[in-house]
Amino acid sequence: MNEVYIPQVGDIILVKGNAWLARAIQFFMRIYRKRKGLATVTTVTNHVALVVDLWGVLMVVESDAHGVQARYNVQDYISRRKVKIKRIYPPVHNDFSRIACQYFMIPHKYDFLNFIFQMILVWTGYWIGPTKYKATRRLYCSEYVAVVLDECYGIYKGQTWDKNPLDIDLTAELTDVYRNF
């Protein structure tokens, strides 16, 4: 991993927050790791975002309570948060930024119920939330990233609705390039 981060279009930013909801998500991600038979680690993430090119400026696009939005300069974003950054190889898809940005040009509400659906998935191994087209009407952060990665590369073979930050982190096609925690 590099000690200096040089952002590139298509980078995936995994965030480790400290707020109560962030800690709750991290708690369930630790349980999810254990249920998948993976070693338990103390550092898990709770939020995921993408780096895109908007009119020549590298920006962070993420899905949050207000929907999918591009609001932050990349360097400013990572300087204020604990992040782990992953990159896809082979190099980024030519239309990555256009595909990622189409989701904030079409209003998408945030999927608040996802937290409950993810808890049930962690405990039972079954997804009870919306799937396929119905799932894309409301996007949560890791689902948004999974949808974009799937549309560009076919990574998840259309099954993007149940992805959480740990699933994104464990995606084989992604390589660690930077971490500041």
Number of C-alpha atoms within 10 A of each C-alpha: 11 9 9 10 14 10 18 17 21 24 21 29 29 26 22 21 18 13 8 9 12 15 16 13 22 23 15 20 25 21 17 22 17 14 15 11 9 11 10 14 10 9 11 23 25 24 23 29 25 30 26 27 18 15 7 7 12 21 24 25 30 29 27 19 14 11 21 27 19 20 11 15 15 20 14 11 15 20 10 8 15 17 22 21 25 23 20 19 11 9 10 17 16 11 10 20 21 13 17 26 20 12 21 17 10 11 14 19 18 19 19 13 11 20 16 12 16 23 18 15 17 20 12 10 13 13 15 13 16 15 14 11 9 10 17 19 14 22 25 29 24 27 26 29 26 26 25 24 24 16 17 16 16 13 17 15 10 13 16 22 25 21 19 25 23 21 16 21 22 10 14 11 14 17 17 15 19 19 19 13 10
